[in-house]
């Protein structure tokens, strides 16, 4: 795989993407986790390029700001494999990627998961959820002592 393509994928995930784990109660009443990577964009060509190079599923979503919007997604093992290839190139979402890579994936035919694994999964889920929160930096005028740039 060419390095620039991995760099492009990393940049798109850092800038337009989301690394997350969804938690749900399965019909069997077991708690399930679904690790995923998603990139959203109104430029379908860029996502089609990534899909051609790295696979994944491309969806059309409802219009955003009057334009069609698209989401390219990867799940489970494929998502982990991609993050292993690009984690050293990520800047903004590096912590999420490293946690995601350490998330234990279970075979789908296993009904019960060991208690230790359940605790680890929940811990990683909560850490990624916290990292994905949008932080708002509040600055008041009393926090600024001098102008950073004086144009006079």
C-alpha atoms as a printed R data frame, in Angstrom:
    type eleno elety resid chain resno       x       y      z
1   ATOM     1    CA   UNK     A     1   0.000   0.000  0.000
2   ATOM     2    CA   UNK     A     2   1.362   3.380 -1.026
3   ATOM     3    CA   UNK     A     3   2.189   5.648  1.905
4   ATOM     4    CA   UNK     A     4   0.334   8.659  0.522
5   ATOM     5    CA   UNK     A     5  -2.913   6.672  0.357
6   ATOM     6    CA   UNK     A     6  -2.567   5.687  4.011
7   ATOM     7    CA   UNK     A     7  -1.806   9.327  4.827
8   ATOM     8    CA   UNK     A     8  -4.889  10.459  2.912
9   ATOM     9    CA   UNK     A     9  -7.070   7.958  4.805
10  ATOM    10    CA   UNK     A    10  -5.580   9.114  8.122
11  ATOM    11    CA   UNK     A    11  -6.213  12.763  7.237
12  ATOM    12    CA   UNK     A    12  -9.810  12.074  6.261
13  ATOM    13    CA   UNK     A    13 -10.449  10.160  9.496
14  ATOM    14    CA   UNK     A    14  -8.752  12.879 11.570
15  ATOM    15    CA   UNK     A    15 -10.644  15.689  9.855
16  ATOM    16    CA   UNK     A    16 -13.979  14.253  8.742
17  ATOM    17    CA   UNK     A    17 -14.194  10.930 10.534
18  ATOM    18    CA   UNK     A    18 -15.346   9.252 13.682
19  ATOM    19    CA   UNK     A    19 -13.824   6.350 15.588
20  ATOM    20    CA   UNK     A    20 -16.432   4.939 17.920
21  ATOM    21    CA   UNK     A    21 -17.974   1.910 19.544
22  ATOM    22    CA   UNK     A    22 -21.747   1.517 19.619
23  ATOM    23    CA   UNK     A    23 -23.308  -0.392 22.500
24  ATOM    24    CA   UNK     A    24 -26.674  -2.176 22.278
25  ATOM    25    CA   UNK     A    25 -28.705  -4.923 23.834
26  ATOM    26    CA   UNK     A    26 -28.972  -7.830 21.393
27  ATOM    27    CA   UNK     A    27 -32.196  -9.846 20.971
28  ATOM    28    CA   UNK     A    28 -30.497 -12.590 23.008
29  ATOM    29    CA   UNK     A    29 -30.424 -10.049 25.884
30  ATOM    30    CA   UNK     A    30 -26.617  -9.952 25.741
31  ATOM    31    CA   UNK     A    31 -24.826  -6.629 25.651
32  ATOM    32    CA   UNK     A    32 -23.094  -6.147 22.307
33  ATOM    33    CA   UNK     A    33 -20.524  -3.646 21.087
34  ATOM    34    CA   UNK     A    34 -20.002  -2.617 17.465
35  ATOM    35    CA   UNK     A    35 -16.696  -0.874 16.787
36  ATOM    36    CA   UNK     A    36 -16.775   1.355 13.718
37  ATOM    37    CA   UNK     A    37 -14.941   3.985 11.716
38  ATOM    38    CA   UNK     A    38 -17.050   6.423  9.723
39  ATOM    39    CA   UNK     A    39 -16.101   9.288  7.416
40  ATOM    40    CA   UNK     A    40 -18.767  11.763  6.341
41  ATOM    41    CA   UNK     A    41 -18.447  14.153  3.428
42  ATOM    42    CA   UNK     A    42 -20.479  15.855  0.717
43  ATOM    43    CA   UNK     A    43 -17.802  14.964 -1.849
44  ATOM    44    CA   UNK     A    44 -18.671  11.475 -3.025
45  ATOM    45    CA   UNK     A    45 -15.555  11.182 -5.245
46  ATOM    46    CA   UNK     A    46 -13.176  11.334 -2.277
47  ATOM    47    CA   UNK     A    47 -15.125   8.639 -0.424
48  ATOM    48    CA   UNK     A    48 -15.410   6.452 -3.534
49  ATOM    49    CA   UNK     A    49 -11.626   6.686 -3.906
50  ATOM    50    CA   UNK     A    50 -11.169   5.526 -0.302
51  ATOM    51    CA   UNK     A    51 -13.707   2.740 -0.791
52  ATOM    52    CA   UNK     A    52 -11.836   1.516 -3.874
53  ATOM    53    CA   UNK     A    53  -8.542   1.479 -1.961
54  ATOM    54    CA   UNK     A    54  -9.715   0.265  1.468
55  ATOM    55    CA   UNK     A    55 -13.155  -1.316  1.053
56  ATOM    56    CA   UNK     A    56 -15.999  -0.346  3.349
57  ATOM    57    CA   UNK     A    57 -19.648   0.505  2.809
58  ATOM    58    CA   UNK     A    58 -20.707   3.828  1.265
59  ATOM    59    CA   UNK     A    59 -24.102   5.274  2.203
60  ATOM    60    CA   UNK     A    60 -26.092   8.242  0.936
61  ATOM    61    CA   UNK     A    61 -27.612  10.190  3.836
62  ATOM    62    CA   UNK     A    62 -30.217  12.966  3.946
63  ATOM    63    CA   UNK     A    63 -29.124  16.279  2.472
64  ATOM    64    CA   UNK     A    64 -26.798  18.437  4.558
65  ATOM    65    CA   UNK     A    65 -26.856  22.175  3.836
66  ATOM    66    CA   UNK     A    66 -28.695  21.527  0.582
67  ATOM    67    CA   UNK     A    67 -26.162  18.943 -0.656
68  ATOM    68    CA   UNK     A    68 -26.150  15.167 -0.735
69  ATOM    69    CA   UNK     A    69 -24.033  13.767  2.090
70  ATOM    70    CA   UNK     A    70 -22.215  10.435  2.127
71  ATOM    71    CA   UNK     A    71 -20.804   8.190  4.848
72  ATOM    72    CA   UNK     A    72 -18.112   5.567  4.328
73  ATOM    73    CA   UNK     A    73 -18.013   2.963  7.135
74  ATOM    74    CA   UNK     A    74 -15.895   0.059  8.323
75  ATOM    75    CA   UNK     A    75 -16.755  -2.248 11.224
76  ATOM    76    CA   UNK     A    76 -15.090  -4.770 13.526
77  ATOM    77    CA   UNK     A    77 -11.975  -6.572 12.327
78  ATOM    78    CA   UNK     A    78 -11.674  -4.546  9.108
79  ATOM    79    CA   UNK     A    79 -11.828  -1.291 11.086
80  ATOM    80    CA   UNK     A    80  -9.139  -2.516 13.479
81  ATOM    81    CA   UNK     A    81  -6.908  -3.600 10.582
82  ATOM    82    CA   UNK     A    82  -7.194  -0.162  8.982
83  ATOM    83    CA   UNK     A    83  -6.350   1.632 12.218
84  ATOM    84    CA   UNK     A    84  -3.288  -0.587 12.717
85  ATOM    85    CA   UNK     A    85  -2.066   0.595  9.302
86  ATOM    86    CA   UNK     A    86  -2.569   4.309  9.972
87  ATOM    87    CA   UNK     A    87  -2.443   4.880 13.747
88  ATOM    88    CA   UNK     A    88   1.063   6.360 13.496
89  ATOM    89    CA   UNK     A    89  -0.255   8.918 10.977
90  ATOM    90    CA   UNK     A    90  -3.228  10.102 13.051
91  ATOM    91    CA   UNK     A    91  -2.934  13.275 15.103
92  ATOM    92    CA   UNK     A    92  -6.357  14.257 16.446
93  ATOM    93    CA   UNK     A    93  -7.841  10.769 16.857
94  ATOM    94    CA   UNK     A    94  -4.680   8.819 17.759
95  ATOM    95    CA   UNK     A    95  -5.844   8.042 21.332
96  ATOM    96    CA   UNK     A    96  -9.191   6.726 20.079
97  ATOM    97    CA   UNK     A    97  -7.398   4.612 17.465
98  ATOM    98    CA   UNK     A    98  -5.034   3.005 19.980
99  ATOM    99    CA   UNK     A    99  -7.912   2.188 22.324
100 ATOM   100    CA   UNK     A   100  -9.966   0.868 19.386
101 ATOM   101    CA   UNK     A   101  -7.107  -1.416 18.319
102 ATOM   102    CA   UNK     A   102  -6.974  -2.898 21.835
103 ATOM   103    CA   UNK     A   103 -10.742  -3.591 21.888
104 ATOM   104    CA   UNK     A   104 -11.302  -7.377 22.073
105 ATOM   105    CA   UNK     A   105 -13.442  -8.621 19.215
106 ATOM   106    CA   UNK     A   106 -15.291 -11.846 19.926
107 ATOM   107    CA   UNK     A   107 -16.355 -14.528 17.491
108 ATOM   108    CA   UNK     A   108 -20.002 -14.065 16.585
109 ATOM   109    CA   UNK     A   109 -20.860 -17.622 17.621
110 ATOM   110    CA   UNK     A   110 -19.868 -17.057 21.273
111 ATOM   111    CA   UNK     A   111 -22.878 -16.560 23.532
112 ATOM   112    CA   UNK     A   112 -21.140 -15.712 26.795
113 ATOM   113    CA   UNK     A   113 -18.198 -13.386 27.260
114 ATOM   114    CA   UNK     A   114 -15.924 -13.699 30.277
115 ATOM   115    CA   UNK     A   115 -16.509 -11.097 32.989
116 ATOM   116    CA   UNK     A   116 -12.956  -9.707 32.603
117 ATOM   117    CA   UNK     A   117 -13.551  -9.188 28.883
118 ATOM   118    CA   UNK     A   118 -16.884  -7.474 29.563
119 ATOM   119    CA   UNK     A   119 -15.160  -5.087 31.975
120 ATOM   120    CA   UNK     A   120 -12.377  -4.361 29.467
121 ATOM   121    CA   UNK     A   121 -14.877  -3.744 26.651
122 ATOM   122    CA   UNK     A   122 -16.950  -1.377 28.797
123 ATOM   123    CA   UNK     A   123 -13.819   0.493 29.887
124 ATOM   124    CA   UNK     A   124 -12.584   1.010 26.320
125 ATOM   125    CA   UNK     A   125 -16.088   1.995 25.201
126 ATOM   126    CA   UNK     A   126 -16.310   4.661 27.941
127 ATOM   127    CA   UNK     A   127 -12.808   6.003 27.256
128 ATOM   128    CA   UNK     A   128 -13.501   6.435 23.538
129 ATOM   129    CA   UNK     A   129 -16.884   7.989 24.303
130 ATOM   130    CA   UNK     A   130 -15.195  10.533 26.590
131 ATOM   131    CA   UNK     A   131 -12.479  11.331 24.012
132 ATOM   132    CA   UNK     A   132 -15.158  11.892 21.361
133 ATOM   133    CA   UNK     A   133 -17.001  14.521 23.406
134 ATOM   134    CA   UNK     A   134 -16.859  17.959 21.876
135 ATOM   135    CA   UNK     A   135 -14.966  20.264 24.170
136 ATOM   136    CA   UNK     A   136 -15.739  23.958 24.124
137 ATOM   137    CA   UNK     A   137 -12.967  26.276 25.221
138 ATOM   138    CA   UNK     A   138 -14.365  29.220 27.113
139 ATOM   139    CA   UNK     A   139 -12.185  32.326 27.166
140 ATOM   140    CA   UNK     A   140 -13.175  35.512 28.907
141 ATOM   141    CA   UNK     A   141 -11.581  38.907 28.429
142 ATOM   142    CA   UNK     A   142 -10.072  38.675 31.900
143 ATOM   143    CA   UNK     A   143  -8.085  35.635 30.697
144 ATOM   144    CA   UNK     A   144  -6.241  37.765 28.115
145 ATOM   145    CA   UNK     A   145  -3.661  40.126 29.560
146 ATOM   146    CA   UNK     A   146  -2.229  41.605 26.371
147 ATOM   147    CA   UNK     A   147  -3.197  41.488 22.722
148 ATOM   148    CA   UNK     A   148  -1.411  38.756 20.788
149 ATOM   149    CA   UNK     A   149  -1.049  40.974 17.741
150 ATOM   150    CA   UNK     A   150  -0.995  44.753 17.751
151 ATOM   151    CA   UNK     A   151  -1.834  46.166 14.324
152 ATOM   152    CA   UNK     A   152  -1.111  49.804 15.316
